Amino acid sequence: MDAETVETREPFAVRIRMTWRGAWQLVALAILFAASIAFVTGGAIRGAGVGAVAVMVLGVAGLALFGTGLLISGGGMLARRPVLELDGDEVRRPARWPLPRSAGRALPWDEVAAIAALRRGMPGSRRGEQDYLVFLPSAELAELARTSDRPGLVAFTIRDVPATVAAVPWCFAVEPGWDAALPDIVKEARRRRRVPVIDRRTK
């Protein structure tokens, strides 16, 4: 076994918790979907006039929009797919439902040069600050994370910066609804591979 590999092999998965907010969003989508059905039904009952056709068109648009949202949100809650998985061999970013599991990405631990914890946003602003966890796939990116000034670290969360495009698939926005906090995820990652951790959240 590689000297940098730890004995721990059991998988670790990070999922989005079921919350009241998510449940209410699902209820709201269901109500809007039902309203769209009522629009289509009402338009059909009123006949072939211009007003009836307009109401039916709005209803059909609502069915497509809110039906898709209901399917994705409800299916995602039921599927409970992880947003991040760690095991003894690799870091995995599972594909979001309804995409097939085979559409997910995997990064072998041998290709992880470091783990970076970053922070974006302005304290006290409406949106506040957002923490990010990045699995850096090259020593060059690890050095950039280590030595860059704070504004430069924003590049890791932007998709159109050529120097950091390799890190984009492995940049995770740490959401409040996750069932594991950032320190816990880093601890679990370190149990599987002793890679350097670069914490730039307070610099």
JOWO-V341602 format. One line per field, one symbol per residue. phi: phi as a letter, one per 40 degrees, with the letter a starting at -180 (. if undefined). psi: psi as a letter, one per 30 degrees, with the letter a starting at -180 (. if undefined). burial: b if it has 9 or more other C-alpha atoms within 8 Angstrom, else e. A space follows every 10 residues. Layout:
# JOWO-V341602
phi: ???
psi: ???
burial: ???
This chain:
# JOWO-V341602
phi: .dcccccdbc cbbbbcccbc cccccccccc cccccccccc cccccchbcc cccccccccc ccdccccccc cccccccccf cccabbacba cbbccccccc dcccbbbcdc bccabbbbbb hbcgcccgbb cbbbcccacc ccccccbccd dccddcbbcb bdcbcccdcb bbccccccca cddccccccc cbacccbbbb cbb
psi: kkffklfkfk lkkklklkle eeeeeeeeee eeeeeeeeee eeeeefagle eeeeeeeeee eeeeefeeee eeeeeeeeeh klfkkkafel kkjkkkkgll fffllkjkef gjelkkjlkl lkkflefalk kkkkjkglee eeeeeeflle efffefgkfg jefgfffefg jkjjkffkgk leeeeeeeef ffkilkkjjg fg.
burial: eeeebbeeee eebbbbeeee eebeebeebb ebbebbbbbb bbbbeeeeee ebbbbbbbbb bbbeebbbbb ebbbbbeeee bbbbbbbbeb bbbbbbbeee eeebeebbbe ebbbbbbbbb beeeeeebbb bbbbbbbbbe bbeebeeeee eebbbbeebe eeebbebbeb beebeeebee eeeebbebbb bbbbbebbeb eee
